[in-house]
Amino acid sequence: MVRLDGVSVRLGRGSNATQVLDRLDLAIPRGATVALVGPSGCGKSTVLRAILGLITPDAGSITVDDVEVAEATRGEIRRRTGFVIQDGGLFPHLTGRDNAILPMVRDRWTAARIDARLRELAELVELDADMLDRFPAELSGGQRQRLALMRALALEPDLLLMDEPLGALDPRIRWRLQQLLRSLFERLGTTVVLVTHDLAEADWFTDDIALLHDGRVRRRGPLVEIAADRDDDFVAAFVESHEHLRLDDGGAEA
């Protein structure tokens, strides 16, 4: 389980500081998929960075499987956590293969073990093995995201954090990867925290959606329940701003 208890984060200094998280409480059960949605600046990505220990909260505590995130523990927590960002965050000077195996190399796996795991991962994310010899600039956006997912899953993490992983993709490619990811979440049983600006996408992945506003969880639950709340002006306006969005069920190569 991942728990954030009373977590506050201010970014910047002095009069320019911004309260990004404000006494945020959030509990994510082991094996669950939770989608964080909300307007820009509401703290979605900051939650992920705080869980990874990339940001130290000004107040409150964060625990991952009952281990508090702190300077002494964040290295091990990061090792057990996969992290995927928009457009993959791949190193442009490394081939797909070298990007994907970085966690295994860091953990001093043998060459034979690395090769075996690489084959497993390529099959898991449905990436043609020939793509592993190419550099990121030679790959499509969908292929780069599949590589980033391979790297994130390399060490069979207990926790997977995804920050707008599909936001920059063509709608048809995005739909293909949404299908792949949901299937993977169900098969692997990994705890997943997914940041997205798209309510329809959040609803596709899970019925556990946390709507953030002003650094706190404003509403949490299935989309149908959140959308039914017309008493809260912010919630109603946020849902209405997404009513024109529809999932595109195209079939282009990703």
C-alpha positions, 0 to 999 in steps of 0.5 A, spaced: 500 500 500 502 507 498 499 512 503 500 519 503 498 522 510 497 530 511 502 531 505 504 538 504 509 541 498 511 548 497 515 549 491 519 556 490 522 561 495 519 567 498 513 570 495 514 566 489 513 560 493 506 556 491 503 551 495 502 545 490 500 539 495 496 542 501 495 536 507 493 531 502 491 524 504 491 519 499 491 511 500 492 506 494 491 499 496 496 494 493 494 491 486 490 497 485 490 502 479 488 509 481 488 515 476 489 522 478 486 527 474 485 535 475 487 541 472 494 543 471 498 545 477 493 541 482 499 537 484 498 530 480 505 530 478 508 532 484 504 526 488 508 521 483 515 525 485 514 525 492 512 518 492 519 517 489 523 521 494 524 526 488 521 531 492 521 532 500 514 534 503 514 540 508 509 536 512 506 529 512 509 522 511 509 518 505 509 510 506 510 505 501 508 498 503 509 500 510 516 503 509 516 511 510 520 515 504 526 518 507 533 519 505 535 512 507 530 508 504 528 512 497 534 508 493 530 501 495 523 504 494 525 507 487 528 500 485 522 497 486 518 502 483 517 503 475 516 510 472 514 512 465 513 519 463 510 522 457 514 521 451 518 515 455 524 519 457 529 515 453 536 517 453 537 519 445 544 516 445 542 509 447 539 504 442 532 501 445 536 495 447 541 499 452 535 504 454 531 498 456 536 494 460 539 500 464 535 497 471 538 490 469 545 493 468 545 497 474 543 491 478 549 487 475 545 482 472 548 477 467 548 477 460 544 471 459 539 473 464 538 480 461 537 477 454 532 472 457 528 478 460 529 483 454 525 477 450 520 477 455 519 484 456 519 485 448 513 480 448 509 483 453 509 490 450 508 487 443 514 490 441 518 488 434 525 485 437 528 489 431 526 496 434 531 494 440 537 496 435 534 503 433 535 509 437 529 513 440 529 518 434 528 513 429 522 510 433 515 512 433 512 515 439 508 509 440 514 505 440 518 509 444 513 508 450 513 501 449 520 501 450 519 506 456 514 501 459 519 495 458 525 499 462 520 501 467 518 493 468 525 490 467 525 489 475 518 486 476 516 492 480 511 492 486 509 499 484 508 503 477 508 510 476 505 513 470 505 521 468 501 522 462 504 516 459 500 517 452 498 524 452 503 526 446 500 520 442 496 520 436 489 518 438 489 512 434 496 509 437 494 512 444 487 507 443 492 501 442 496 503 448 491 504 452 488 497 451 495 494 452 496 497 458 489 495 461 491 488 459 498 489 463 495 492 469 490 486 470 495 481 468 501 483 472 497 485 479 502 491 480 500 497 484 499 503 479 498 510 480 496 514 473 496 521 472 492 523 466 488 530 464 483 526 460 477 523 464 475 518 459 482 515 459 482 515 467 475 511 466 478 506 461 483 504 466 480 504 473 473 506 477 478 509 482 479 516 480 482 521 484 480 528 482 485 533 485 484 541 486 488 546 490 493 540 492 487 536 495 483 530 493 476 533 491 472 527 489 474 520 489 470 514 486 468 511 479 467 517 474 459 516 474 459 518 481 464 524 480 460 526 474 453 525 478 456 531 483 452 537 481 453 540 487 460 542 487 461 548 482 469 545 481 467 538 480 461 540 475 465 545 471 471 540 470 466 534 468 463 539 463 469 541 460 471 533 458 464 532 455 466 533 448 472 527 449 471 521 446 475 515 446 477 513 439 477 506 437 482 506 431 487 501 429 493 504 427 500 501 428 503 504 434 
